[in-house]
Amino acid sequence: MPGKTELASATARHHPVRSPSQPHLAFGAGVYFCLGAPLVRMLLSVLFDELGQRVGEIKVIGSPQRVASYHLWGYSSLMVELTRRPIQSPYALSR
C-alpha cells in the first residue's frame, strides 16, 4: 500500500482522463443532495411567472457590484427598479 506522501502527490497531479471515483459534493450528490431543491425550483418558477405578469419593465439602476471571487460568478449587489404593469381586471365593464 502506498504511503500518505505518495497518495498526496498522486492526487495533486493533473490527469485529464481520470474519472472521479464519486460525484463531486458541490453538485449535490448522494446523501448530500439537498432535499429542498425541487421545492425551491418550483417556488422560483411560480415567482418568476407572477413577476412576469405583474411587472412591465425591469431597469438596472446604479452599477452592479460583482462578487470578488475566482470560483463564484455573479453579483453581490444589483439594484433594479420595477415598473408595475397596469392591472387588467376580468370584471372591468366594457363600454
LINRA-V524445 format. One record per residue. N is the residue number from 1. RES is the residue in three letters. PSI is psi as a letter, one per 20 degrees, with the letter a starting at -180 (999 if undefined). BURIAL is # if it has 9 or more other C-alpha atoms within 8 Angstrom, else .. Layout:
# LINRA-V524445
N,RES,PSI,BURIAL
N,RES,PSI,BURIAL
This chain:
# LINRA-V524445
1,MET,p,.
2,PRO,q,.
3,GLY,r,.
4,LYS,g,.
5,THR,h,.
6,GLU,g,.
7,LEU,g,#
8,ALA,g,.
9,SER,h,.
10,ALA,h,.
11,THR,h,.
12,ALA,i,.
13,ARG,q,.
14,HIS,p,.
15,HIS,n,.
16,PRO,h,.
17,VAL,i,.
18,ARG,p,.
19,SER,q,.
20,PRO,q,.
21,SER,h,.
22,GLN,q,.
23,PRO,q,.
24,HIS,p,.
25,LEU,h,.
26,ALA,h,.
27,PHE,j,.
28,GLY,n,#
29,ALA,q,#
30,GLY,c,.
31,VAL,i,.
32,TYR,j,.
33,PHE,p,.
34,CYS,o,.
35,LEU,h,.
36,GLY,i,.
37,ALA,g,.
38,PRO,h,.
39,LEU,g,.
40,VAL,g,.
41,ARG,g,.
42,MET,g,.
43,LEU,g,.
44,LEU,h,.
45,SER,g,.
46,VAL,g,.
47,LEU,g,.
48,PHE,h,.
49,ASP,g,.
50,GLU,g,.
51,LEU,g,.
52,GLY,h,.
53,GLN,h,.
54,ARG,h,#
55,VAL,p,#
56,GLY,g,#
57,GLU,q,.
58,ILE,o,#
59,LYS,p,.
60,VAL,p,#
61,ILE,q,.
62,GLY,a,.
63,SER,p,.
64,PRO,q,#
65,GLN,o,.
66,ARG,q,#
67,VAL,p,#
68,ALA,m,.
69,SER,q,.
70,TYR,i,.
71,HIS,i,.
72,LEU,q,.
73,TRP,p,.
74,GLY,a,.
75,TYR,q,#
76,SER,h,.
77,SER,p,.
78,LEU,n,#
79,MET,p,#
80,VAL,q,.
81,GLU,p,.
82,LEU,p,#
83,THR,p,.
84,ARG,p,.
85,ARG,q,#
86,PRO,p,.
87,ILE,p,.
88,GLN,n,.
89,SER,p,.
90,PRO,i,.
91,TYR,j,.
92,ALA,p,.
93,LEU,p,.
94,SER,q,.
95,ARG,999,.
